Amino acid sequence: MTLPNFIIIGPAKCGTTSLCHYLGQHPDVYICPSKEPRYFAPEFYTSPPNKLLRKGARRKEMGLQEYKSLFNGVTTEKAIGEASTEYMYFPNTPKRIQNLIPKVKLITVLRNPCDRAFSAYCYQRRDGSENLSFQDALLEEEKRSQESWRPGWLYKKAGFYYDQIMRYSELFASHQLKIFLYEELNQNPLGILKKIYNFLEVEPDFIPDLSRKNVSSMPENVALNNLLVPNSPVAFLKPYLPSQVQMMLRNIRERNRKSKPELPDQIRADLVRTYEDDILKLQDYIKKDLSSWLRN
């Protein structure tokens, strides 16, 4: 049975989906076809809110044999990996990974936590899983945290990267963990990919198709969007509709989307103050300039 020799540990809304798409094109890289298996984060399946999960989404943790089976498709690839964004968040995940794959290589891409929080909110809002305004959702976050909600709905809390990174640095050698910035991946994707290829010890000059982008958006009409999302109250009707009607509804949903709005200045300023100490500690640890994250 094959196990991964590298893992992309998240966090969410930091370019993980795009990175997996790029790496998966490399002939020497195998990316687990099951998006976010979450094997090392079983807490995900016991945390609320279950009713807000997408229709058809997995609802129970994965066993070891099933996890190993995700890599049955490996043939001659040298780098074998998976990505689960919750691996950064749950405290017991690093130890589980170390126990099973102690020599694994770990990759994370970190984004300005203010932008990450708002992007995560827009994602949940777009999918009909969040009905509060961003400001109200932030006010609700302490209550959600006490109830152990999943990190997908803890927009602010999931952005305290320093302690999350420290949990890995205490268990894995420095040469096993590579930390990149979201801005670097956006501005110089080929340069960052070359560094990752070298890290994974595969051909460094391979050039993938970089056209795919995973961009957050918001619905123009929230009520209409909530009727058309996969987990809507009327979603059970979809299999009974003619394919032409299903296509028409998908097109309506797409046309109802607009570009993600700007994060309001006052909320950004409040978040910057909240994250300042964490950002400064992270900056010292990774030896990269994060001063742009501290600008209001």
Residue, then its C-alpha position, 0 to 999 in steps of 0.5 A: m500500500t502507498l502513502p503520500n510523501f508530501i502533504i499540502i496542509g492548507p489553510a483554506k482560501c490560500g491557493t491550495t486548489s490552484l496549487c493542486h491543479y498545477l502540481g497534478q499536471h507534472p508527470d512525476v507528481y501524483i495528487c490524490p483524486s479525492k479532494e480534501p480526504r481529511y484523514f488526519a483531521p477526524e474532528f472535522y466530522t464531529s464538528p458542527p454545522n452538519k446541516l450546512l455541508r454540501k449535498g453529497a459531502r462526506r459525513k464520517e471520518m476515513g479509515l486507514q485502509e480507505y485512505k491508503s486506497l486513495f493512492n492506488g493509482v500511483t504508477t511511476e510518480k516520485a512525489i505522491g501527495e494530498a491536500s486537506t485545508e483543515y490540517m493547519y487548524f486542528p491541534n492534533t493533526p501534526k502528531r497524527i501525521q508524524n506517527l504515520i508518515p514521519k518523513v513526509k514533506l509539508i507545504t503550506v501557502l499563507r495569505n494575508p489573514c484579513d483577506r483570507a477571512f473575508s474570502a472564506y466568508c464570501y465562499q460560504r455566503r456564495d454557497g448558501s451556508e452563511n446568512l449573516s453579514f461579515q461583521d455579524a459573523l465575526l461577532e458570532e465567532e466567539k460563540r461558534s468557537q465555543e461550540s467547536w464549529r469547523p474552521g470554515w465558519l471561523y473566519k477570524k480564528a483560522g487566520f492565526y497562523y503562528d501557533q498553527i505553524m509552531r505545532y508542525s515545527e515542533l514535530f518535523a525538521s525544518h527541511q520538511l516544511k516549506i512555507f510560501l506566501y499567497e502573493e508569491l504564488n499569484q505574482n510568480p507562480l512558475g518561480i514558486l512551482k520550481k521551488i516546490y518541484n525542487f523540494l519534491e525532487v522532481e523535474p524542476d523545469f516542467i511548465p503546467d497550464l496556469s490558466r485555472k484560477n479559484v476565485s471567490s465571488m458573491p451572489e447578486n440576489v442572495a434569496l435566488n442563490n440560496l434556492l439554486v445552491p446544491n444544499s438548498p431545500v429544493a435540491f432534491l428535485k434536481p435529479y427529476l428535472p430535464s438536463q436542459v432545465q438543470m443547465m438553465l438553472r446552473n447558468i442562472r446561478e452563474r449569472n447571479r454571481k458578481s465579483k467579490p466586494e472589497l473588505p470594508d476599511q473599518i473591518r480591515a483595520d479591526l482585523v489588522r489590530t487583532y492579527e498584529d502580534d501573530i503576524l509579527k511573530l510569524q514574520d520573525y519565524i519565516k524571515k519574510d517581510l509581512s509589513s503589507w499585511l499590517r497596512n489598514 
